[in-house]
Amino acid sequence: MDYALFGSLVGFAFIASITPGPNNLLLMSSGALFGLRRTLPHLGGVQIGFAIMMTAAVFGLGTLIDRWPWLVTVVRIGGSAWLAWMSLRFFKAAVRGANPEASMDAAPISRPFRFYEALLFQWVNPKALIAAISSAGAYIAIADEAWQRAAVMVGVFFMTGGFGCLTWMVAGDALNRCMSTGRSAIWVNTAMGLLVLVTAAYILLG
C-alpha cells in the first residue's frame, strides 16, 4: 500500500466528515431536539448508508454518473425536497410548541430519523455522493483489487465519519441539555428548521 496516498485519503475523509453538510446538520439538530441516545439510529443509518454508497462508487457508480450526468441533478432536487420537508416539520413543531393547548393532545410532529430513513437519505445527499465518487476516482491506486480499495475506503470513512458525526451530535446534545423544554424548545425547532432549509437551498442552487 502507498502510505502517502493512504495518509492523503485519511485527510480528505476527515475534512469531508467534519465539515458542515446535510448529515452533520441533521444529526446536530436531532441531538438538540431529541438527545444523543435517540439520535443513535440516525447515526447508524448514515454510517451504513455511506458505506454502501462508497462500495458502489468503487465498483463503478462514477461511470454511471459520467454517462448520465443528469442523475446528479435528480439527486440534488430529491435531497433538497427531502430537507425542505424536514424543515417544515421543525417549523410545525415550533408552532405547536408555542400553542400549549394545541400541543397537549396532539402527537409530536418532529421526531428523529429512523435508521432506514438515514440510510436512504445518503442516496439523495449530494455531499455524500460527491465525496464517494471523488475519493473512489482519486484514490484508485491505493490498492490493486476493487474489493481491497472498497475495504480501505469504507474503513477510513467509517472511522472519520463516526468521529465527525459524533462531534456534531454531542454539540446538539449539549444544546439539548440547555434548551430542551418550553420556549427554548420553540427556538431550537425554529433555528434548526431554518438551518435545514438553508442547507436545502444551498444544495438546490449549488
Backbone torsions as a table, in degrees:
resi	resn	phi	psi	omega
1	MET	NA	141.0	175.5
2	ASP	-81.2	105.2	-173.3
3	TYR	-72.1	-26.4	174.9
4	ALA	-66.2	-42.3	177.7
5	LEU	-66.6	-38.7	177.6
6	PHE	-61.9	-43.4	177.8
7	GLY	-62.0	-38.0	177.1
8	SER	-64.2	-40.4	177.8
9	LEU	-62.3	-43.2	178.8
10	VAL	-60.5	-43.9	179.1
11	GLY	-63.3	-43.7	178.7
12	PHE	-62.3	-45.4	-178.4
13	ALA	-64.8	-39.0	179.8
14	PHE	-64.0	-46.1	179.8
15	ILE	-63.6	-42.9	179.5
16	ALA	-64.1	-32.5	-175.2
17	SER	-83.7	-31.1	-172.9
18	ILE	-92.6	-21.2	-177.2
19	THR	-77.7	156.9	-178.2
20	PRO	-60.0	142.9	178.1
21	GLY	-169.1	175.3	-178.9
22	PRO	-53.8	-45.4	-179.3
23	ASN	-60.9	-51.0	-176.1
24	ASN	-65.2	-39.1	179.9
25	LEU	-67.0	-40.8	179.0
26	LEU	-68.4	-37.9	177.9
27	LEU	-66.5	-39.9	178.0
28	MET	-65.2	-43.6	-179.9
29	SER	-66.0	-37.4	177.5
30	SER	-66.4	-41.3	175.9
31	GLY	-61.9	-37.7	-179.4
32	ALA	-68.8	-36.8	-174.7
33	LEU	-91.1	-32.0	-170.8
34	PHE	-123.4	-8.3	179.4
35	GLY	90.6	166.6	-174.1
36	LEU	-65.9	-46.2	-174.1
37	ARG	-63.1	-44.2	-178.1
38	ARG	-72.1	-13.5	180.0
39	THR	-92.1	-8.9	-177.2
40	LEU	-59.5	-40.2	175.6
41	PRO	-60.1	-34.9	176.0
42	HIS	-61.2	-46.8	178.8
43	LEU	-60.7	-44.0	178.9
44	GLY	-60.4	-41.0	178.4
45	GLY	-64.2	-39.8	177.7
46	VAL	-62.0	-47.9	-176.0
47	GLN	-65.0	-48.4	-178.5
48	ILE	-70.2	-40.2	179.3
49	GLY	-61.8	-42.6	179.5
50	PHE	-70.8	-34.4	177.3
51	ALA	-60.9	-41.5	177.5
52	ILE	-64.6	-43.0	179.4
53	MET	-64.1	-42.0	-180.0
54	MET	-62.3	-42.3	177.5
55	THR	-62.3	-43.2	178.6
56	ALA	-63.2	-38.0	179.4
57	ALA	-64.4	-42.1	178.7
58	VAL	-63.2	-35.7	-176.7
59	PHE	-92.2	14.3	169.0
60	GLY	122.5	10.3	179.0
61	LEU	-61.4	-36.4	-179.9
62	GLY	-61.4	-33.5	178.6
63	THR	-63.8	-39.7	177.4
64	LEU	-64.0	-40.1	179.0
65	ILE	-64.9	-39.3	178.0
66	ASP	-64.3	-36.1	-178.6
67	ARG	-76.3	-39.4	-179.1
68	TRP	-126.4	76.8	-176.5
69	PRO	-62.6	-19.4	179.2
70	TRP	-66.0	-15.8	177.0
71	LEU	-61.5	-33.3	178.2
72	VAL	-64.5	-38.7	177.6
73	THR	-64.1	-40.9	177.4
74	VAL	-61.4	-44.0	178.3
75	VAL	-61.8	-43.8	-179.1
76	ARG	-61.5	-45.9	-179.5
77	ILE	-66.5	-44.7	179.6
78	GLY	-62.0	-44.4	178.6
79	GLY	-63.8	-41.8	179.5
80	SER	-64.5	-41.8	179.4
81	ALA	-63.3	-41.6	179.9
82	TRP	-63.4	-44.9	179.8
83	LEU	-65.7	-39.0	177.9
84	ALA	-62.1	-38.9	177.4
85	TRP	-64.3	-41.6	178.1
86	MET	-64.1	-40.0	179.6
87	SER	-64.3	-35.9	177.9
88	LEU	-62.7	-37.6	177.9
89	ARG	-64.6	-39.1	177.1
90	PHE	-63.9	-43.7	179.6
91	PHE	-63.2	-41.3	178.6
92	LYS	-64.0	-39.4	177.8
93	ALA	-64.3	-36.8	178.4
94	ALA	-66.6	-42.6	178.9
95	VAL	-64.4	-42.4	179.2
96	ARG	-64.8	-38.8	178.7
97	GLY	-65.3	-28.4	179.1
98	ALA	-77.9	-10.9	179.7
99	ASN	-120.6	84.7	-175.0
100	PRO	-53.8	-37.8	-178.1
101	GLU	-65.0	-36.2	-179.6
102	ALA	-77.3	-27.2	-174.7
103	SER	-87.9	-12.6	-175.8
104	MET	-68.0	-40.8	-174.4
105	ASP	-100.6	-13.7	-174.9
106	ALA	-88.6	151.0	176.6
107	ALA	-72.5	151.4	179.4
108	PRO	-60.2	142.4	178.8
109	ILE	-88.4	-49.5	-178.8
110	SER	-85.4	145.0	179.9
111	ARG	-154.1	163.0	177.4
112	PRO	-67.6	156.0	171.5
113	PHE	-62.2	140.3	169.8
114	ARG	-79.8	162.8	-177.5
115	PHE	-54.5	-50.2	-174.8
116	TYR	-68.9	-30.3	177.4
117	GLU	-66.5	-44.2	178.7
118	ALA	-65.3	-37.0	178.3
119	LEU	-63.6	-48.8	-178.8
120	LEU	-67.8	-29.6	-178.5
121	PHE	-62.3	-27.3	-179.5
122	GLN	-59.6	-27.8	-177.3
123	TRP	-82.6	-6.1	171.8
124	VAL	-121.5	21.9	179.7
125	ASN	-105.9	103.3	-175.6
126	PRO	-58.8	-37.9	-179.1
127	LYS	-63.0	-43.7	178.9
128	ALA	-64.2	-42.5	-179.0
129	LEU	-63.4	-45.2	-179.1
130	ILE	-65.9	-41.8	179.5
131	ALA	-62.1	-42.0	-178.8
132	ALA	-66.2	-48.2	-177.3
133	ILE	-68.4	-40.3	-179.2
134	SER	-63.1	-46.6	-178.0
135	SER	-69.9	-35.9	178.6
136	ALA	-62.8	-34.7	178.7
137	GLY	-83.2	-39.9	-175.0
138	ALA	-73.1	-29.2	-175.1
139	TYR	-114.1	34.4	-178.8
140	ILE	-65.3	-24.7	-177.6
141	ALA	-85.8	4.3	-176.2
142	ILE	-72.3	-21.2	176.8
143	ALA	-156.0	154.2	-176.2
144	ASP	-75.5	-42.1	-176.5
145	GLU	-94.0	146.0	-178.2
146	ALA	-61.4	-40.3	-178.1
147	TRP	-66.8	-31.8	176.7
148	GLN	-69.1	-43.0	177.1
149	ARG	-60.6	-44.0	179.9
150	ALA	-61.2	-43.3	-179.1
151	ALA	-63.2	-44.3	-179.0
152	VAL	-65.2	-48.1	-176.3
153	MET	-67.6	-42.4	177.9
154	VAL	-62.7	-42.6	179.2
155	GLY	-62.1	-44.2	-179.9
156	VAL	-64.6	-47.9	-179.1
157	PHE	-68.6	-30.0	179.0
158	PHE	-65.5	-41.4	-179.6
159	MET	-71.6	-51.2	-178.1
160	THR	-68.6	-37.2	178.7
161	GLY	-65.8	-40.0	177.4
162	GLY	-61.0	-43.3	179.1
163	PHE	-64.6	-47.3	-178.7
164	GLY	-62.3	-46.4	-179.3
165	CYS	-64.2	-42.8	179.7
166	LEU	-63.0	-36.0	178.1
167	THR	-59.2	-46.7	179.4
168	TRP	-69.2	-36.9	177.8
169	MET	-64.2	-42.4	179.7
170	VAL	-64.8	-38.9	177.0
171	ALA	-61.8	-43.0	177.9
172	GLY	-65.5	-40.0	179.7
173	ASP	-64.7	-37.2	176.6
174	ALA	-63.0	-39.1	176.6
175	LEU	-66.0	-36.9	179.0
176	ASN	-61.0	-39.1	-178.3
177	ARG	-67.7	-27.8	-178.2
178	CYS	-92.7	-29.6	-170.6
179	MET	-139.2	61.4	-173.2
180	SER	-108.5	-10.0	-175.5
181	THR	-134.4	166.3	173.5
182	GLY	59.4	-142.4	-178.1
183	ARG	-62.8	-30.3	178.6
184	SER	-61.3	-41.0	179.0
185	ALA	-63.8	-34.1	177.5
186	ILE	-62.5	-44.8	179.8
187	TRP	-65.5	-39.1	179.2
188	VAL	-64.1	-46.2	178.1
189	ASN	-59.5	-43.5	-179.2
190	THR	-65.7	-45.7	-179.1
191	ALA	-62.9	-42.9	-179.4
192	MET	-69.7	-36.0	175.5
193	GLY	-60.7	-43.2	177.8
194	LEU	-65.2	-41.4	-179.1
195	LEU	-62.6	-44.6	179.6
196	VAL	-68.5	-37.6	179.1
197	LEU	-65.7	-41.1	176.9
198	VAL	-63.2	-39.5	177.1
199	THR	-62.3	-41.5	178.1
200	ALA	-61.9	-42.5	179.2
201	ALA	-65.7	-38.9	179.1
202	TYR	-63.1	-42.8	179.4
203	ILE	-65.4	-44.1	-176.7
204	LEU	-65.7	-41.8	-175.2
205	LEU	-88.9	-20.2	-175.7
206	GLY	-87.5	NA	NA
